[in-house]
Amino acid sequence: MSVAKRDYYEVLGVSRDADDQTLKGAYRKLALQYHPDRNPGNTEAEEKFKEANEAYSVLSDGQKRAAYDRFGHSGVNGGGGAGPSGYEAPPDLEDLFSAFGLGDIFGGGGAGKRRTRTQRGDDVRYDLEISFDDSMKGMSADILVPRLDSCGRCKGQGAEPEDGLTTCPICKGKGEVVFQQSFLSVRRTCTQCGGRGQIIRRPCKDCKGEGYTRSERKLKINIPAGVDNGTRLRLQNEGQPGANGGPPGDLYVVLKVKEHPIFERQENDLHCKVPINIAQAALGTSVELLTFDGLQSLKIPEGTQNNAILRLKGLGVPFLNAGGRGDLYVHIEVKIPSKLTREQRRLFEQLRDTLPVENLPENKGLFDKVRDIFN
């Protein structure tokens, strides 16, 4: 007597109008709960795992789902559309299990093929402080970066070169173990050898079985003009080495630019303050300003007011990895003397008597007049 199959929607615990995202979320939850890796020897969990796989393989396929909704299990040939030898896993099944770290799934290379997993090396961060002047002009720098290098004696194997490795007794050198569950074949990396197919019998004398030696490497880096705080320079393949022949990571040099005592940076523009006295503001003057392009003569027109801003075009920060530069903005500060000599006071009194009186409040602007009309 055969046991009737449960409704696929009931298996996944979703309603019949569930969308793809809801189906996937429900399936992920069940797959994690009942996966054989987490339930070794538990036949009930194994059956629930197969049941969830079968339900998701049908409901995640638009055509199969439509047939199932109309005809039930008979519409999809008993669920899944194929027997044990012809089962097709759901389209994203391998991605799901790879993300969960639960091993490989059906369809990835055959039972006799060794599937050693390569792993990319870690990225490395190096913080480097430079002066403001160097950030403006660019520079080259030599840095010492701590890193791991593949052991020269064992070539990264971690074992003595001649007889340090032996075939893994669990996976027989394949690097993976296979679970055949009815129509589903589940592969996972061998936990004994980590997918290498071999285990260390005699650790390398130089690296003590780690496969790597610690060292410092001297590197020359070129810092382009225009870098700023937080700029990251990437040196490809200069990070930590990868595992099982994987590619190395990258080195990221993160820059910290010191503050300048005179100039302040705002994006690609520079700002500075220049103080002048009241006579210079009234009569106009010229001042010599030391910039990153040498001495520049700055003409201050007569009648310049406090907080006036003058622009020197093209004397700002270079655009990073591009042509052109920002501008230099000079903020004028008119200094009023707090103490006067007798002669200075006499002269200011004479000046006061010759200047028109301007102590009345200024006229309201147009916006204020309009606002008063409607109040």
Secondary structure, DSSP 8 states (H G I E B T S, - for coil): -------HHHHHT--TT--HHHHHHHHHHHHHHH-TTTSTT-HHHHHHHHHHHHHHHHHTSHHHHHHHHHHGGGGGTTTTSS-TTT----TTHHHHHHHHT--EESSSS-TTS-----B----EEEEEEE-HHHHHH-EEEEEEEEEEEE-TTTTTSSB-TTTSEEE-TTTTTSSEEEEEETTEEEEEE-TTTTTSSEEESSB-TTTTTSSEEEEEEEEEEEE-TT--TT-EEEETT-S---BTT-----EEEEEEE---SS-EEETTEEEEEEEEEHHHHHH-EEEEEEETTEEEEEEE-TT--TT-EEEETT-S-B-TTSS-B--EEEEEEEE--SS--HHHHHHHHHHHHHS----S-----HHHHHHHHT-
